[in-house]
Amino acid sequence: MEQAVNQVAAPKSTPVLVKQIVDYPTLIVFTLVSLAGMVAVPLFGFLVGYTAFDWALFGVLYIITGLGITVGYHRLFSHRSFTCKTWVKLYFLITGGWAMENSALKWCSDHIRHHAKTDTDEDPYNAKRGFWYSHVLWIFRKDPSANLPAREKYKTGLRKDKWVMWQHRNYILIVLSGLALPAILGFMHRGWIGAASAFLLAGMLRLFLVLNSTFFINSICHIWGAQPYGDANTSRDNWWISLITFGEGYHNYHHNFPRDYRNGPKWYNFDPSKWLIFSLFLIGAAKKA
């Protein structure tokens, strides 16, 4: 698996001639989240309003779930940039699951394949197919070849981790717990109105924004930006994307040095994910892989 992760550029692969069908459950869920984030949230705000508590909860959960993806799913499980204590691993599996971007087994195997087959037909979110495909349309396609031996190899190392498999089996419950948490806290704050406002703001809007910020890395960071570390593939650095993705915008660097726990290598690069990992190093909860 490490060879797949570390491969910077790969020769063009033979297209997989398997018909892809629409993944209607994913399409429906994403549509509902989008409608909630773009319609229900502002409408509720206009008619009822949100409190400082709602906004604080939104901010905290945006940070927690965003880092669950960037530090956990991405740098820990996909690239094995560091190793950590079991409690740290479980924390990131739960908070990453709260982002509703699929289980770590699925997310990370797709990402490992993305690095191994960048810009080819085997790349799950191939940016050469256009902005909207790499941003979001790819998640609405159910690929019948996903479990073929040629694809299964990207999951081999992940399947050996019992905690990754535990999360995969309990993924739906983890997602639901991430939506129930703000509703419960909101109810404790100001009853049913508080439950509704916290659910919409810290639940649905937070999901919508975390999902799209992650998608920006697949789309914008493969279309627009600088390539200071090489142009063997379409990856690009966008410092401004790092502001909403906790450091993931330095994508050209990442594609050239995928095992580095940093995405922003310079001290002044805005990369909260590397700062969190370094903090875990300092307290003995993580170490270099």
C-alpha positions in Angstrom: 0.0 0.0 0.0 2.8 2.4 0.8 4.1 2.1 -2.8 0.6 3.2 -4.0 0.6 6.1 -1.6 4.1 7.3 -2.4 3.9 7.1 -6.2 3.9 10.7 -7.4 3.2 10.1 -11.1 2.0 7.0 -12.8 1.7 6.1 -16.5 -1.7 6.4 -18.0 -3.8 3.3 -17.2 -6.1 1.4 -19.5 -9.6 2.8 -19.0 -11.9 0.6 -16.9 -14.7 -0.3 -19.3 -17.3 -0.9 -16.6 -20.7 1.0 -16.7 -21.1 3.3 -13.8 -24.5 3.9 -12.4 -26.0 6.7 -10.3 -25.6 6.2 -6.5 -29.1 7.4 -5.6 -28.7 7.2 -1.8 -25.6 9.4 -1.9 -27.3 11.8 -4.4 -30.4 12.1 -2.1 -28.4 12.6 1.1 -26.2 15.3 -0.5 -29.2 17.0 -2.0 -30.9 17.1 1.4 -27.8 18.5 3.1 -27.3 21.1 0.4 -31.0 22.2 0.6 -30.7 22.4 4.4 -27.5 24.4 4.3 -28.6 26.8 1.5 -32.3 27.2 2.2 -33.4 25.9 5.6 -30.5 27.5 7.6 -31.0 31.1 6.3 -34.8 30.8 6.4 -34.7 29.7 10.1 -32.2 32.4 10.8 -34.6 35.0 9.3 -37.7 33.7 11.0 -36.3 32.7 14.4 -32.6 33.5 14.7 -29.5 31.9 16.1 -27.8 32.5 19.4 -24.1 32.9 20.1 -24.2 29.4 21.5 -25.3 28.1 18.1 -22.5 29.9 16.3 -19.9 28.7 18.8 -21.1 25.1 18.5 -21.0 25.4 14.7 -17.4 26.7 14.8 -16.2 24.1 17.2 -17.7 21.2 15.3 -16.5 22.6 12.0 -12.9 22.5 13.4 -13.3 19.1 15.0 -14.8 17.4 12.0 -12.5 19.1 9.5 -9.4 18.1 11.4 -10.9 14.6 11.7 -10.6 14.4 7.9 -7.3 16.2 7.4 -5.3 14.7 10.3 -7.2 11.4 10.7 -8.5 10.2 7.3 -5.8 11.9 5.2 -2.5 12.1 7.0 -2.8 9.3 9.4 -4.8 6.5 7.7 -4.2 7.3 4.0 -0.6 8.3 4.1 0.6 6.9 7.4 2.5 10.1 8.0 2.7 9.3 11.7 1.6 6.6 14.2 -0.4 7.3 17.4 -1.9 5.9 20.5 -5.2 3.9 20.1 -7.3 6.6 21.8 -6.0 9.2 19.2 -6.9 6.8 16.4 -10.4 6.3 17.7 -10.9 10.0 18.2 -10.0 10.7 14.6 -12.1 7.8 13.3 -15.2 9.2 15.2 -14.7 12.9 14.3 -13.8 12.0 10.7 -16.9 10.0 10.5 -18.9 13.0 11.8 -17.9 14.7 8.5 -20.1 12.3 6.6 -17.5 11.7 3.9 -17.8 7.9 4.0 -16.0 5.4 6.2 -12.2 5.6 6.5 -11.9 2.3 4.6 -13.7 3.8 1.6 -12.4 7.4 1.8 -8.7 6.4 2.3 -8.7 3.6 -0.4 -10.1 6.1 -2.9 -7.4 8.6 -1.8 -4.6 6.1 -2.1 -5.8 5.2 -5.6 -6.0 9.0 -6.4 -2.2 9.3 -5.6 -1.3 6.1 -7.4 -3.3 6.9 -10.6 -3.5 10.8 -10.6 -5.1 12.3 -13.7 -5.9 9.0 -15.3 -9.1 7.1 -15.8 -8.4 5.2 -12.6 -8.3 8.4 -10.5 -11.6 8.5 -8.6 -11.8 12.3 -8.8 -9.8 12.9 -12.0 -9.5 16.7 -12.4 -9.0 16.3 -16.2 -12.7 15.5 -16.4 -13.6 19.0 -15.3 -14.2 21.1 -12.2 -17.7 19.7 -11.3 -16.7 16.1 -11.8 -13.7 16.3 -9.5 -15.6 18.5 -7.1 -18.7 16.5 -6.5 -20.2 14.6 -9.4 -17.8 11.7 -8.9 -19.4 10.8 -5.6 -22.8 10.2 -7.3 -21.4 7.4 -9.4 -21.5 3.8 -8.1 -18.7 1.9 -9.7 -19.4 -1.9 -10.0 -15.6 -2.5 -10.4 -14.8 -1.0 -7.0 -14.5 -4.5 -5.4 -12.5 -6.1 -8.1 -9.0 -7.4 -7.2 -7.3 -4.5 -9.0 -9.1 -2.0 -6.7 -9.1 -4.2 -3.6 -5.4 -3.8 -3.2 -5.9 -0.2 -2.1 -7.8 -1.5 0.9 -5.5 -4.2 2.0 -3.5 -2.3 4.6 -6.6 -0.6 5.9 -8.4 -3.9 6.4 -5.6 -5.0 8.7 -6.5 -2.2 11.2 -9.2 -3.5 13.5 -10.3 0.0 14.5 -10.7 1.1 10.8 -12.9 -1.9 10.3 -14.8 -1.2 13.5 -15.5 2.3 12.2 -16.5 0.9 8.8 -19.1 -1.4 10.4 -20.5 1.3 12.6 -20.2 4.2 10.2 -23.9 5.1 10.0 -24.3 5.2 13.8 -21.2 7.5 14.0 -22.7 9.9 11.4 -26.0 9.9 13.3 -24.3 10.6 16.6 -22.5 13.6 15.0 -25.9 15.0 14.0 -27.6 14.1 17.3 -24.8 15.8 19.4 -25.6 19.4 18.4 -29.4 18.8 18.7 -29.0 17.5 22.2 -26.7 20.3 23.3 -29.1 22.8 21.7 -32.0 21.3 23.5 -30.2 21.6 26.8 -29.5 25.2 25.9 -33.0 26.4 25.0 -35.4 23.5 24.5 -36.8 22.4 21.2 -36.1 25.7 19.5 -32.5 25.3 20.6 -32.4 21.8 19.3 -33.6 22.9 15.9 -31.3 25.8 15.6 -28.2 23.9 16.7 -29.1 21.0 14.4 -29.4 23.3 11.4 -26.4 25.4 12.1 -23.9 23.1 13.8 -25.3 20.0 12.1 -26.5 20.6 8.5 -24.7 23.8 7.6 -21.5 22.5 9.2 -21.8 19.3 7.1 -22.4 21.2 3.9 -19.4 23.4 4.4 -17.0 20.7 5.5 -18.0 18.5 2.6 -17.4 21.3 0.0 -14.2 22.5 1.6 -12.8 18.9 1.2 -14.1 18.8 -2.4 -12.2 22.0 -3.1 -9.0 20.1 -2.6 -10.0 17.6 -5.3 -11.2 20.3 -7.7 -9.6 23.7 -7.2 -6.2 22.4 -6.0 -6.0 20.4 -9.3 -7.0 23.2 -11.6 -5.8 26.6 -10.3 -2.7 27.6 -8.5 1.1 27.3 -8.5 3.3 24.2 -9.0 6.6 25.1 -7.3 7.4 21.4 -6.6 6.8 19.9 -10.0 4.3 19.6 -12.8 4.2 15.8 -13.3 0.5 16.0 -12.4 -2.2 18.6 -12.1 -1.8 19.2 -8.3 -1.4 22.9 -7.3 -0.7 25.0 -4.2 -3.5 27.3 -3.1 -2.7 29.0 0.2 -6.2 30.4 0.4 -7.8 27.0 0.3 -5.6 26.1 3.3 -7.5 28.7 5.3 -10.7 26.7 5.2 -9.2 23.2 5.0 -6.7 23.4 7.9 -3.6 23.4 5.7 -4.6 21.1 2.8 -4.2 23.8 0.1 -0.5 23.2 -0.3 -1.4 20.3 -2.6 1.4 20.4 -5.1 3.9 19.9 -2.2 1.7 17.1 -0.8 1.6 15.2 -4.1 5.4 15.4 -4.3 6.0 14.5 -0.6 2.9 12.5 0.4 4.4 10.9 3.5 5.3 14.2 5.1 3.0 15.0 8.0 3.1 18.6 6.9 1.3 19.9 3.8 2.6 23.4 4.3 6.4 22.8 4.9 7.4 26.3 5.7 7.0 27.7 9.2 4.7 30.4 8.1 2.4 28.2 6.0 -1.1 28.1 7.5 -1.3 24.4 8.3 -3.2 23.7 11.6 -3.2 20.0 10.8 0.6 19.8 11.1 0.5 21.9 14.3 -2.0 19.4 15.8 0.2 16.4 14.8 3.3 18.1 16.2 1.4 18.8 19.4 0.6 15.1 19.6 4.3 14.4 19.1 5.2 16.7 22.1 2.8 14.9 24.5 3.9 11.4 23.4 0.6 10.5 21.8 2.1 10.2 18.3 5.5 9.5 16.7 7.0 9.5 13.3 6.0 6.5 11.1 
